[in-house]
Amino acid sequence: MTDAPRSIIRLSHNESPFGPSPRALRAIEENLVHLDRYVGDELDQLTAAIAAHERIAPEQIVLGEILDVLGLYLSAQGGPGGEFIYSEPGYTALVDAVAPAGGKIIAVPLNDRLDNDLPAIASAVNARTRAVYLVNPHNPSGTVSPAEEFIAFVRDLSNRALVIVDEAYLDYTLDPERRTVAGLVRDGHQVVVFRTFAKIHGLAGLAIGYVLASAKLARSLKQIGIGAFHGLNRLGLVAAQASLADREHITAVRTAVAAERESWHALFRANGVSFSAAQGNFIFFDAGRRHGDVTAALAARDIAIKQSYPALPTWLRISIGLPDDNVLARQVVADRLR
């Protein structure tokens, strides 16, 4: 008799183990009977809901998880040689996509607080810069730039280059409305904002997000099929719309994640471990030893975490899981810190 496969605790992809909104689950269930039909009004309905939520014109919204195709599109504009600036270590979906069209990646190291190094990023901008890509809160460090300083920086930098701000984790902060740069898009600055339903909304399996951009850029993207109905699915659209309206669920997940994150940080303080001021749904810390030593110990307890970052070889990122999973992971990490 073959043993059943062991269940892996996946703390590696910053998914939300707290699951989707109950409203989203009901919307999915109600639409299962319509899977024989192409997407219809659902696309316009979600666009309208996002427009109301973001206080922006519907024609400035492009639906989909499009960071990679956005990078490829921007790299192709103006021919090869365009430079794309990002923070290292960092999330690379957009910058990884620029190479086929001849784009060049310019990596700027995080500062000593593991924040986006805004002065260094500004210094890297030149006539060849096609776009600057910033993640706030940053991934993998989870740090958040001061709100007023960051918005002013993005506003000023957008006079010199297109600035793309990835706000995938912003809803995990206590004051996302104060920190978002969406207002700069509304005001006509050369800024693009990316949001996703894969994180706090718990819809990673449905691959749905959106971009806020100028009407001109949004129109250009749609003209080549990005955000079109054939690239989206009904379940993702209806679930996203339902989840967007369920602010109680978002608040509950934010609160639960903050409590679990603080338990990790308390462990690090008690053991004198360096860690970042993470505000996403993950923690980032210096284990003081080879990354593989800790990942192997976690793997032995069926816990998978993110692989190492060459720029910070002893630092580890661990996603926030369910409370019992976090307790087990902390026990393993505490043993390796001794």
DAGI-V628437 format. One record per pair of residues at least 4 apart in sequence whose C-alpha atoms are under 6 Angstrom apart, sorted by sequence separation. I is the first residue (numbers start at 1). GAP is how many residues later the second one is. If there is no record, write none. Layout:
i: [I,I]
gap: [GAP,GAP]
This chain:
i: [50,51,66,69,92,99,110,111,125,138,146,153,154,158,176,185,197,198,215,222,235,236,240,257,268,292,295,299,309,321,330,51,98,110,137,138,145,158,171,184,198,213,221,268,278,298,299,321,51,110,111,137,170,185,197,198,51,110,137,136,276,275,275,197,274,197,274,196,305,195,195,194,194,193,88,193,83,87,88,192,80,81,82,83,84,85,86,87,88,192,80,81,83,84,85,87,71,75,80,291,290,68,72,76,289,68,71,72,75,288,67,71,164,166,167,168,287,75,115,162,163,164,165,166,167,168,208,286,287,68,162,164,286,131,135,151,206,285,131,132,133,134,135,136,285,131,137,147,158,284,284,283,283,282,282,282,281,83,82,83,84,82,83,84,85,86,82,84,91,90,172,173,172,169,56,143,143,142,142,142,65,141,64,65,64,64,63,62,62,61,61,60,60,60,60,59,60,64,63,62,20,20,16,19,15,16,39,39,46,28,27,28,27,24,24,23,24,21,21,12,11,12,8,9,10,11,12,8,17,14,11,12,11]
gap: [4,4,4,4,4,4,4,4,4,4,4,4,4,4,4,4,4,4,4,4,4,4,4,4,4,4,4,4,4,4,4,5,5,5,5,5,5,5,5,5,5,5,5,5,5,5,5,5,6,6,6,6,6,6,6,6,7,7,7,8,8,9,10,11,11,12,12,13,13,14,15,16,17,18,19,19,20,20,20,20,21,21,21,21,21,21,21,21,21,21,22,22,22,22,22,22,23,23,23,23,24,25,25,25,25,26,26,26,26,26,27,27,27,27,27,27,27,28,28,28,28,28,28,28,28,28,28,28,28,29,29,29,29,30,30,30,30,30,31,31,31,31,31,31,31,32,32,32,32,32,33,34,35,36,37,38,39,45,46,46,46,47,47,47,47,47,48,48,48,49,82,106,108,111,130,134,135,136,137,138,143,143,144,144,145,146,147,148,149,150,151,152,153,154,155,156,158,163,164,165,181,182,183,183,184,186,190,195,195,207,211,211,212,215,218,219,219,222,228,292,293,293,294,294,294,294,294,295,304,305,307,307,308]
